[in-house]
Amino acid sequence: MAKSKKSNKKKSASTSKKTQAKASSQKSAKPQAGEVAPQKREIPIWAWSLIVIVVAVGGYWLIQLTNQRESVVNTQPLEMSVLDVAQLDREEWLFLDVREQYEWEEAHIEWATLIPLGQLADRHNELPKDRKIVVVCRSGNRSIEGRDILLAAGFTDVTSMAGGMNDWINLGFPVVTGP
């Protein structure tokens, strides 16, 4: 039993030494009188703002560099009058009518090709990119949209007929009816 009392005394002495060491280390972490407590270094708000701006600008330029496409340059005027379109060479120009089937059947230019405007974005690959194209509709509004669809698809020789089939017919140029 004598041994166990001695070992208990040793254990308690060792434990008290550890407790005293912890207490003294905690005391030393606290500032003494006249000392300034160490502060965490925080990044100022202006530095965060600068970081955000740099990241945003860098991201923008990265997107610009990776999304570069060859810009399409249209070699034709955006619109031509009916009188000018009537003088175009049929062999050199493709006349693209973007009206609906029922409008086409009422009257159309004999050598024109029909692709309704609603289908043009999906069917533009049916058109030759190496030919000049004049887009035709009833009054000239849909032909502008059709021209822009083709330009966005990479066609470079596209124009729109101002006044459309209404002006074509009023000026007495030839039309055919039916499918």
HELIX and SHEET records of a PDB file:
HELIX    1   1 ALA A    2  ALA A   29  1                                  28    
HELIX    2   2 ILE A   45  THR A   66  1                                  22    
HELIX    3   3 VAL A   82  ALA A   86  1                                   5    
HELIX    4   4 GLN A  101  GLU A  106  1                                   6    
HELIX    5   5 LEU A  117  ARG A  123  1                                   7    
HELIX    6   6 HIS A  124  GLU A  126  5                                   3    
HELIX    7   7 ASN A  141  ALA A  152  1                                  12    
HELIX    8   8 GLY A  164  ASN A  170  1                                   7    
SHEET    1   A 5 GLU A  79  MET A  80  0                                        
SHEET    2   A 5 VAL A 158  MET A 161  1                                        
SHEET    3   A 5 LYS A 132  VAL A 136  1                                        
SHEET    4   A 5 TRP A  93  ASP A  97  1                                        
SHEET    5   A 5 ALA A 112  LEU A 114  1                                        
END                                                                             
